[in-house]
């Protein structure tokens, strides 16, 4: 099973672009980067020359011994078994974080051999790039791969339902037949999350125990990265923060507290460890916004933030919430103080937005889950895990700031009235479409 990814459209635009540069594909481990670019290569090119610096460490020597692109291509062609041709062969450098000279060689490919098509991918590129002083700025293009969206998951789970979701109109209620079917598929997604291997096992074999084991194995692989790719002194601190995420999100006030990581922990001792997790793409750090003005980034309260896991299925597994909860009505969404649902909304918004979401509080009177900046509008977002949608916080924010548009995600049906757009949770991937419809391009 191959999950069709929205990023394929962006890859095709990149391939056909004039003055195309080598592409760096970022993303956490196990989000499907390798299968994405291999499938893209097979479909769009006559040949794919695939090199993995983790599995083939000997090829690192090519890049350590020369910066001459012609010699590099000769050596790589020998390993590939046939000539690498400009425009006709897609060159893939996978796990490129394992070979910094190869990362730096992208500059010379761009300058001296731009006719060769190169995609480099890596699971810890955020950390590698942050520590690589000689990285060739301006000589590469970037894309980021995220976990499967619910719509990408649904395209495999039920193509007809996926087609319906893509055709849903702004403010038009979803018929009960489709609503209930989508809700059942949505519950499945909460079990596997967006990591393709887990999602595949769940959809193909309907083996929940095996899905649980895969998520556990992936979690352990991330934890092994802590020791492999960081300084020894930071390993315990990264692990403490990583293990504290469920309890941080279970609090009524989800503001991140270093004291909740370990008794006596201080920010200055643990902020590098948190930065590592952010750069690795494993957590999102969402700042509180002090003032409601554009741009949102200019008004971050750097001392107050929340952290979320990059994948909701992994968060469910890490929180030890049994997937059997999905049989009990909407319990899977409302347990854990709705943290899974809130995490899911953030995870779904990230691929759609150019600007990181923020959140907002007002002296203990109210807290709005997220603020997003879209078309130079600041839009407050309230996340509800069930059909109970009463929200004093959103009402208070509206009273103080009079937003042009508000969004509420819930299990209620689609509705757009008096500037409030209620989007069913399973339609979150259409958010950018709906906002464009309302605010214009």
C-alpha positions in Angstrom: 0.0 0.0 0.0 1.3 3.5 -0.9 -0.4 6.5 0.5 -0.8 9.3 -2.0 0.7 12.5 -0.6 -0.3 16.1 -1.1 3.4 16.9 -1.3 3.6 15.2 -4.7 2.1 18.3 -6.3 4.9 20.5 -4.8 7.5 18.0 -6.0 6.2 18.2 -9.5 6.2 22.0 -9.5 9.8 21.9 -8.2 10.8 19.4 -11.0 9.5 21.6 -13.7 10.7 24.9 -12.3 13.3 26.9 -14.3 16.5 27.5 -12.4 15.7 24.5 -10.1 18.0 23.9 -7.2 18.8 20.7 -5.3 15.9 20.0 -2.9 16.3 19.2 0.8 13.3 17.3 2.1 13.0 17.7 5.9 10.8 15.7 8.2 10.9 13.5 11.3 11.8 9.8 11.0 9.1 7.5 9.7 6.8 10.1 8.1 7.3 8.5 4.7 9.9 10.7 3.0 11.8 7.8 1.3 8.7 6.1 -0.2 7.4 9.5 -1.3 10.5 10.5 -3.2 11.2 6.9 -4.6 7.6 6.8 -5.9 7.9 10.3 -7.3 11.2 9.3 -9.1 9.7 6.1 -10.6 6.7 8.0 -12.0 8.4 11.2 -13.2 11.9 10.0 -14.4 13.4 7.4 -16.6 15.7 6.3 -13.8 16.3 6.7 -10.0 19.8 6.6 -8.5 19.3 6.0 -4.8 22.0 6.4 -2.2 21.6 6.0 1.5 24.4 7.3 3.7 23.3 5.3 6.7 23.0 1.9 4.8 26.0 2.6 2.5 28.6 4.3 4.7 31.4 3.6 2.2 30.1 6.2 -0.3 30.8 8.9 2.2 34.4 8.7 1.1 33.5 10.0 -2.4 32.4 13.3 -0.8 35.2 13.5 1.7 37.9 13.2 -1.0 36.6 15.7 -3.6 34.3 18.6 -4.4 34.5 18.0 -8.1 31.0 17.3 -9.3 32.2 15.4 -12.4 34.3 13.0 -10.3 31.4 12.6 -7.9 29.0 11.7 -10.7 31.5 9.2 -12.2 31.8 7.4 -8.8 28.1 7.5 -8.1 27.3 6.1 -11.6 29.7 3.2 -10.9 27.8 2.4 -7.7 24.5 2.8 -9.4 25.5 0.5 -12.2 24.8 2.8 -15.1 25.3 6.4 -16.1 23.5 9.1 -14.2 21.9 11.3 -16.9 21.0 15.0 -16.5 17.2 15.6 -16.4 16.5 11.9 -16.9 17.8 10.5 -13.6 16.6 11.5 -10.2 19.5 11.4 -7.7 18.4 10.7 -4.2 20.7 11.2 -1.2 18.9 9.7 1.7 19.9 10.1 5.4 22.1 12.9 4.2 22.6 14.1 7.8 25.0 11.2 8.1 27.5 12.8 5.6 28.0 16.6 6.0 30.4 16.8 3.0 27.5 15.4 0.9 25.3 18.1 2.3 27.8 20.8 1.4 28.3 19.3 -2.1 24.8 20.4 -3.0 26.3 23.9 -3.4 28.6 22.6 -6.2 25.9 20.6 -7.9 23.8 23.8 -8.0 26.7 26.0 -9.3 28.4 23.6 -11.7 25.9 21.0 -12.7 22.4 22.4 -12.3 21.0 20.1 -15.0 21.2 17.1 -12.6 18.1 16.6 -10.5 18.8 15.9 -6.8 16.6 15.3 -3.8 18.3 15.0 -0.5 16.4 13.8 2.5 17.1 13.3 6.2 15.3 12.7 9.5 17.4 15.0 11.6 18.2 17.7 9.1 16.9 20.4 11.5 19.6 19.6 14.0 22.3 19.1 11.3 21.5 22.4 9.6 21.5 24.2 12.9 25.0 23.0 13.6 26.5 23.3 10.1 28.2 26.6 9.8 29.4 26.0 6.2 26.0 25.0 4.8 25.5 26.6 1.4 22.7 29.1 2.1 20.7 30.0 -1.1 22.0 27.0 -3.0 19.1 24.6 -2.2 15.4 24.6 -1.9 13.4 23.2 1.1 10.3 21.2 1.6 9.0 19.5 4.7 7.2 16.2 5.0 4.6 15.8 7.7 2.8 12.7 9.0 -0.2 11.5 6.9 -3.1 13.9 7.1 -6.5 12.5 7.9 -7.5 13.1 4.2 -4.4 11.2 2.9 -5.3 8.4 5.3 -8.9 8.5 4.2 -7.9 8.3 0.5 -6.7 4.7 1.2 -9.3 3.8 3.8 -12.3 4.9 1.7 -11.7 6.7 -1.6 -15.3 7.6 -2.0 -15.4 9.3 1.4 -12.2 11.1 0.6 -13.8 12.4 -2.7 -16.8 13.6 -0.6 -14.5 15.4 1.8 -12.7 17.1 -1.1 -16.0 18.3 -2.5 -17.5 19.6 0.8 -18.8 23.1 0.4 -18.3 25.9 3.0 -21.1 26.0 5.5 -23.0 23.1 4.0 -24.0 20.5 6.5 -22.7 17.0 6.0 -25.5 14.4 5.5 -25.8 12.0 8.4 -24.8 9.0 6.3 -21.4 10.6 5.4 -21.0 12.2 8.8 -21.2 8.9 10.7 -19.0 7.1 8.2 -16.4 9.8 8.4 -16.5 9.7 12.2 -15.8 5.9 12.2 -12.8 6.4 9.9 -11.6 9.3 12.0 -11.5 7.1 15.1 -9.3 4.6 13.2 -6.9 7.5 12.3 -6.7 8.3 16.0 -5.5 4.8 16.7 -2.7 4.7 14.1 -2.0 8.4 13.7 -0.2 9.6 10.6 2.9 7.4 10.6 2.5 5.4 7.4 3.8 2.1 8.7 1.3 2.0 11.5 -1.5 3.3 9.3 -0.8 0.6 6.7 -1.0 -2.3 9.2 -4.2 -0.9 10.7 -5.9 -0.5 7.3 -4.6 -3.6 5.6 -4.7 -6.1 8.4 -7.0 -4.4 11.0 -4.5 -5.6 13.6 -4.6 -3.2 16.5 -2.1 -5.1 18.6 0.4 -5.0 15.7 -0.3 -1.3 15.2 0.4 -0.7 18.9 3.7 -2.6 18.6 4.8 -0.6 15.5 4.1 2.7 17.3 6.1 1.5 20.3 9.0 0.5 18.1 9.0 3.9 16.4 9.0 5.6 19.7 12.0 3.5 20.8 13.8 4.4 17.6 13.4 8.1 18.3 14.8 7.5 21.8 17.8 5.8 20.3 18.4 9.0 18.2 18.7 10.9 21.5 21.9 9.0 22.3 23.2 8.8 18.7 22.8 12.4 17.7 23.4 14.6 20.7 25.9 15.3 23.4 26.0 12.8 26.3 25.2 15.4 28.9 21.9 16.3 27.1 20.6 12.7 26.7 18.9 12.5 30.1 17.4 16.0 29.8 15.9 15.2 26.3 14.4 12.0 27.7 12.9 13.8 30.7 11.2 16.3 28.4 10.1 13.6 26.0 8.5 11.6 28.7 6.8 14.6 30.3 4.8 15.5 27.2 1.6 13.6 28.1 1.5 15.0 31.6 2.2 18.5 30.3 -0.8 18.2 27.9 -3.0 16.6 30.6 -2.9 19.8 32.7 -5.9 22.1 32.6 -3.5 24.9 31.7 -1.2 23.3 29.1 1.5 25.9 29.5 4.9 24.1 29.5 6.5 24.0 32.9 10.1 22.9 33.4 9.3 21.9 36.9 6.9 19.3 35.5 9.9 17.7 33.7 11.8 17.0 36.8 11.7 18.4 40.3 13.9 21.5 40.6 14.4 21.7 36.8 15.3 25.2 35.5 14.8 26.6 32.1 18.5 27.4 31.5 19.4 23.8 32.2 16.8 22.2 29.9 16.2 24.7 27.1 18.9 23.2 24.8 17.3 19.7 25.3 13.9 21.1 24.3 15.5 22.9 21.3 16.9 19.5 20.2 13.4 18.0 20.1 12.0 21.0 18.2 14.9 20.9 15.6 14.4 17.1 15.3 10.8 17.8 14.3 9.4 15.7 17.1 7.6 18.4 19.0 6.0 21.7 18.1 6.6 24.7 20.4 3.7 27.1 20.3 4.2 30.5 22.0 1.7 32.6 23.8 0.8 35.8 22.0 1.0 39.0 24.1 -0.9 41.3 21.7 -3.2 40.8 18.8 -1.4 42.6 16.0 0.3 41.6 12.8 2.6 39.9 12.5 1.9 37.5 15.3 5.6 36.5 15.5 6.5 40.0 16.7 4.4 39.6 19.8 5.5 36.2 21.2 5.8 35.9 24.9 9.1 33.9 24.9 8.6 32.8 28.5 5.2 31.1 27.9 4.6 28.3 25.5 3.0 24.9 25.0 4.6 21.9 23.4 2.8 19.2 21.3 3.9 15.9 19.7 4.2 15.9 16.0 1.9 12.9 15.6 -1.3 12.2 17.4 -1.1 8.4 17.1 2.3 8.5 18.7 1.0 10.7 21.5 -1.9 8.3 22.1 0.5 5.4 22.3 2.9 7.3 24.5 0.0 8.3 26.8 -0.9 4.6 27.1 -4.5 5.3 26.1 -5.9 2.0 25.0 -7.3 2.1 21.4 -10.4 0.2 22.6 -11.7 3.5 23.9 -12.8 4.2 20.3 -15.6 1.7 20.8 -17.1 3.9 23.6 -18.7 6.7 21.7 -16.5 9.7 21.5 -14.4 8.8 24.5 -11.2 8.6 22.5 -11.5 12.3 21.7 -12.5 13.6 25.1 -10.2 11.6 27.4 -6.9 13.1 28.4 -8.7 16.5 28.7 -9.1 16.7 25.0 -5.3 16.9 24.5 -5.3 14.3 21.7 -7.9 16.4 19.7 -6.0 19.6 20.3 -2.7 17.9 19.2 -4.5 16.6 16.1 -5.8 20.0 15.1 -2.3 21.6 15.4 -0.8 18.6 13.5 -3.3 19.1 10.7 -2.9 22.9 10.5 0.9 22.8 10.2 1.1 21.7 6.5 -1.6 24.3 5.6 -0.1 27.4 7.1 2.9 29.6 6.3 3.0 31.0 9.9 3.2 28.9 13.1 0.0 29.1 15.2 0.1 30.8 18.6 -2.2 30.8 21.5 -3.8 33.6 23.7 -4.6 34.1 27.3 -6.0 37.0 29.3 -5.1 37.2 33.0 -6.7 34.0 33.9 -10.1 35.0 32.4 -9.8 33.2 29.1 -7.6 31.0 26.9 -8.0 30.6 23.2 -6.4 27.3 22.0 -4.8 28.7 18.8 -4.4 31.9 16.9 -3.5 31.7 13.2 -2.5 34.3 10.7 -4.1 33.9 7.3 -4.3 36.5 4.5 -3.3 39.1 7.1 -6.2 38.2 9.3 -5.7 37.0 12.8 -8.2 34.1 13.4 -8.9 32.6 16.9 -9.5 28.9 17.1 -11.3 26.9 19.7 -11.0 23.1 19.8 -13.8 21.0 21.2 -13.6 17.2 21.5 -17.3 16.6 21.4 -20.6 18.2 20.6 -20.6 20.5 23.6 -19.3 23.7 22.0 -20.0 26.3 24.7 -16.9 28.5 25.0 -16.5 31.4 27.4 -13.0 31.9 26.2 -13.9 32.4 22.5 -16.8 34.7 23.5 -14.5 36.8 25.7 -11.8 37.1 23.0 -14.5 38.2 20.5 -15.8 40.8 22.9 -12.3 42.2 23.4 -10.8 41.9 19.9 -13.9 41.7 17.5 -12.3 39.3 15.0 -13.6 39.2 11.5 -13.7 35.4 11.6 -13.6 32.7 14.3 -13.1 29.0 13.9 -14.4 26.2 16.1 -13.5 22.6 15.5 -15.9 20.1 17.1 -18.1 17.0 16.4 -21.0 19.3 15.4 -21.9 19.6 11.8 -20.6 22.2 9.5 -22.0 25.7 10.1 -21.0 29.2 9.2 -23.0 31.9 11.0 -22.3 35.4 12.3 -18.6 35.1 11.6 -18.2 31.8 13.4 -17.1 28.8 11.2 -17.8 25.4 12.9 -15.7 22.8 11.1 -16.2 19.1 12.0 -12.9 17.6 13.2 -12.6 15.3 10.3 -12.7 18.2 7.8 -9.8 20.1 9.3 -7.6 19.4 6.2 -10.0 21.6 4.2 -9.4 24.6 6.5 -7.2 26.6 4.1 -9.7 26.0 1.3 -12.6 27.3 3.5 -10.6 30.4 4.6 -9.6 31.2 1.0 -13.3 31.0 0.1 -14.2 33.5 2.9 -11.2 35.8 2.8 -10.2 35.6 -0.9 -6.9 34.7 -2.4 
